[in-house]
């Protein structure tokens, strides 16, 4: 499972980086290099990076709110399922 999640996390992170770069570039009308540097700082901040990635994909890539949210908030259902499995596992051991 880990062998699958690490490349997935990296690929989604790259997509998020470029979505945030486009959001910064067109929202604040700054250059490509400056927006790329700004995107590097916020991409892997968990909620901030995801929210800005959704905004970039929706506003500038033309994606729907649903699909852009599914791409950049994929970890929420994943961790919810892991939490439920962990809770069930720990309650059955007691």
N, C-alpha and C positions, 0 to 999 in steps of 0.2 A: 504494500500500500504506500509506503513512504517513497519508494522508487517512482511511483506515479505522481505523487503530490508535489514533489520538489520541482520537476520540470513544469508542471501546471502552474505552480505559484510564480515561477520565473516568467513564463509566457504571459500570464495575466498581469504581472507587474510591468512588463514592457508595454503592453497595450494601455495600461493605466498611465504610465509615464507619458506616452504620446497623446493620450486624451487630455491629460492635465496640461501638457505643453500647449496644445491647441486652444484649450480654454483660457489659459493665461495670455497667450499671444493675441487672440481676437477680442477678448473681453477688455484687456487693459491696453491693447494696441502697442505692444512692445515687440522687440525683435525676436527672432527665432532662438538665438543663443541665450539671451537673457531669460526667455520663457523656459528653455530647456534646463537651465541651471536652477531656476525656481521650482520646476517640476521635480528635479532630482531631490530637493529638500523635502517635499511634501508627499511624494509618491508612497512611501512605506510607513507613513503615519496612519494607523489603522482606519479610523473613521474619516479623517480629513481627506486622505488620499482617495478613499472609495467615493466619497461625496463629490469631490472635484472631478474624479474620473467619470462618474455618471453624468455630471453636467457637461463635460467636454464631449462625451459620446452622444448625448442627446442633442445638445445645441449645435455642435459643429460637424458631427459625423452623420447626423440625421437618424440616429437609432431611436427606437421607442423607449419610453421610460422603463417599461418592463424588461426589455432585453439588456439595456445598459445596466440596470440594477442587478439583473441576474449575473452578469459578467463580473461586476466589481464588488458585489456583496455575496459571492458564492460561499464564502467561509461561514456566513451566519447559519444557514441550514446544516452545513457540515458539522460545525461545533455544537449545534443544538442536538443533532442525532448522537454525537459522541457523548454529550452530557447526559442524555436520557439513558443511553446504554451503560454509562458509568454508574448512574444512580440506581438502575435496576440491578446491576452486578453487585454493587456494594450493599444494597438492601437484602439481597438473597444470601449474602455471606453472614449476615448478623443473626 
